[in-house]
Amino acid sequence: MKAIIVTDQAAGLAGMKLAERPEPRAAINDVIVRIHASGFVPTEMDWPSTWTDRRGRDRTPSIPGHELAGVVSALGYGTTGLSIGQRVFGLADWHRDGTLAECVAIEARNLAPLPGDVDFTVGASLPISGLTAWQGLFQHGRLQAGQSVLAHGAAGAVGSMVTQLAAEAGAYVIGTGRAADRQKALDFGAKEFVDLDKDALSDVGGVDLVFDVIGGDIGKRSARLVRTGGTLVSVVGPPVPRPEDGRAIDFVVEADRAQLGEIAERVRDGRLRTNIGTVAPIEEAVAALNPTGRRKGKTIIRVRA
Ligand SMILES: NC(=O)c1ccc[n+]([C@@H]2O[C@H](COP(=O)([O-])OP(=O)(O)OC[C@H]3O[C@@H](n4cnc5c(N)ncnc54)[C@H](OP(=O)(O)O)[C@@H]3O)[C@@H](O)[C@H]2O)c1
């Protein structure tokens, strides 16, 4: 099958190559999915799981990409809950070959049915950003209606989902990012926008929940903005410092079929808009995933027409 592979961590994104790889085999409780569209997070080249298996052994050449939408083509031993021919979308295991390929072997529990009226391209754009936002806001952040949320990178892949889901849940959302993203963040439902290059973050005052997708100095300054009893949720590593009178959580997103279903329902009825910037066929994936300019939304690789 055709796949994008990486073999050299030092080469970063530029080391991606289009290659022929053997078709994967379904292990216990796996399905094989014929992939129609694949999503990729640009930081994947920095993740240890891109390069090693769970025992820390080299697993290159590895296939990156961890989001997919496609059709189930085979079932592994003992697999239940999904059937051959079913449209699905979901989140692939970090330590196994991923989704920038014509097929993937994936545990059935990592997938959810993709409704017939949700395009594969849209389906592949949702799992990581949608689940990360959902889990950060509702599971880890315990967000309640009427609370305030500071959504960093509000025009980005995760931030745009955070902004929309928090606004829908009745929170007052303050988005942040670069000046050029102000209108995009407001369109996703932020009530205010902080230009991180020009505005003073401290002027935001106190908020109930900070959702940090940036880290570094922005993360450090954000801890002070958490109100007593509030939460700093980070997806870019453990927050240092932690809020004085609040909670700090860092987590890695997990697959969840019920939450994927909630996300798909919202996309169907228009409550949630995806944030796709570029769609390219797999033959052009290497160039599309190595853009020369600034990305304006997620890049989705269309593996089958
Ligand atoms: N732990 C987890 O489970 C998990 C899950 C998903 C993502 N992540 C991580 O979360 C981060 C964000 O992912 P993403 O897919 O949402 O990325 P993304 O689409 O690039 O969004 C990040 C947004 O933040 C903005 N931004 C970044 N640094 C900034 C700065 N210093 N000042 C102003 N704006 C800034 C970016 O603008 P520019 O494009 O101009 O930089 C972009 O709009 C990545 O590090 C990713 O690895 C972690």
The ligand as a MOL file (V3000), in Angstrom:
LIG
                    3D

  0  0  0     0  0            999 V3000
M  V30 BEGIN CTAB
M  V30 COUNTS 48 52 0 0 0
M  V30 BEGIN ATOM
M  V30 1 N -1.6840 16.5610 24.9450 0
M  V30 2 C -2.5330 16.3120 23.9460 0
M  V30 3 O -3.3110 15.3870 24.0150 0
M  V30 4 C -2.5560 17.1920 22.7310 0
M  V30 5 C -3.5760 17.0520 21.8010 0
M  V30 6 C -3.6120 17.9040 20.7000 0
M  V30 7 C -2.6310 18.8780 20.5390 0
M  V30 8 N -1.6290 18.9760 21.4590 0 CHG=1
M  V30 9 C -0.5920 20.0030 21.3390 0
M  V30 10 O -1.2370 21.2640 21.4080 0
M  V30 11 C -0.5140 22.2020 20.6380 0
M  V30 12 C -1.4680 22.9150 19.6960 0
M  V30 13 O -1.9660 22.0030 18.7500 0
M  V30 14 P -2.9090 22.4810 17.5700 0
M  V30 15 O -3.1080 21.2980 16.6920 0
M  V30 16 O -4.0960 23.1930 18.0950 0 CHG=-1
M  V30 17 O -1.9220 23.5350 16.8350 0
M  V30 18 P -2.3040 24.7550 15.9050 0
M  V30 19 O -3.4530 24.4030 15.0120 0
M  V30 20 O -1.0330 25.2220 15.2870 0
M  V30 21 O -2.8490 25.8670 16.9270 0
M  V30 22 C -2.0380 26.6010 17.7920 0
M  V30 23 C -2.5000 28.0620 17.7000 0
M  V30 24 O -1.8130 28.8330 18.6950 0
M  V30 25 C -1.1480 29.9270 18.0510 0
M  V30 26 N 0.1070 30.2220 18.7470 0
M  V30 27 C 1.1030 29.3580 19.0400 0
M  V30 28 N 2.1010 30.0040 19.6880 0
M  V30 29 C 1.6970 31.2920 19.7980 0
M  V30 30 C 2.2880 32.4570 20.3750 0
M  V30 31 N 3.4880 32.3980 20.9720 0
M  V30 32 N 1.6210 33.6250 20.2950 0
M  V30 33 C 0.4220 33.6660 19.6900 0
M  V30 34 N -0.2100 32.6090 19.1330 0
M  V30 35 C 0.4380 31.4310 19.1850 0
M  V30 36 C -0.8580 29.4160 16.6550 0
M  V30 37 O -0.5720 30.4590 15.7640 0
M  V30 38 P 0.6210 30.2330 14.6900 0
M  V30 39 O 0.1230 29.1760 13.7610 0
M  V30 40 O 0.8030 31.5580 14.0580 0
M  V30 41 O 1.8280 29.7940 15.4900 0
M  V30 42 C -2.1580 28.6660 16.3350 0
M  V30 43 O -3.1880 29.5380 15.9490 0
M  V30 44 C 0.6000 21.4140 19.9270 0
M  V30 45 O 1.7880 21.5630 20.6690 0
M  V30 46 C 0.1110 19.9800 20.0020 0
M  V30 47 O 1.1640 19.0490 19.9990 0
M  V30 48 C -1.5670 18.1490 22.5470 0
M  V30 END ATOM
M  V30 BEGIN BOND
M  V30 1 1 1 2
M  V30 2 2 2 3
M  V30 3 1 2 4
M  V30 4 1 4 5
M  V30 5 2 4 48
M  V30 6 2 5 6
M  V30 7 1 6 7
M  V30 8 2 7 8
M  V30 9 1 8 9
M  V30 10 1 8 48
M  V30 11 1 9 10
M  V30 12 1 9 46
M  V30 13 1 10 11
M  V30 14 1 11 12
M  V30 15 1 11 44
M  V30 16 1 12 13
M  V30 17 1 13 14
M  V30 18 2 14 15
M  V30 19 1 14 16
M  V30 20 1 14 17
M  V30 21 1 17 18
M  V30 22 2 18 19
M  V30 23 1 18 20
M  V30 24 1 18 21
M  V30 25 1 21 22
M  V30 26 1 22 23
M  V30 27 1 23 24
M  V30 28 1 23 42
M  V30 29 1 24 25
M  V30 30 1 25 26
M  V30 31 1 25 36
M  V30 32 1 26 27
M  V30 33 1 26 35
M  V30 34 2 27 28
M  V30 35 1 28 29
M  V30 36 1 29 30
M  V30 37 2 29 35
M  V30 38 1 30 31
M  V30 39 2 30 32
M  V30 40 1 32 33
M  V30 41 2 33 34
M  V30 42 1 34 35
M  V30 43 1 36 37
M  V30 44 1 36 42
M  V30 45 1 37 38
M  V30 46 2 38 39
M  V30 47 1 38 40
M  V30 48 1 38 41
M  V30 49 1 42 43
M  V30 50 1 44 45
M  V30 51 1 44 46
M  V30 52 1 46 47
M  V30 END BOND
M  V30 END CTAB
M  END
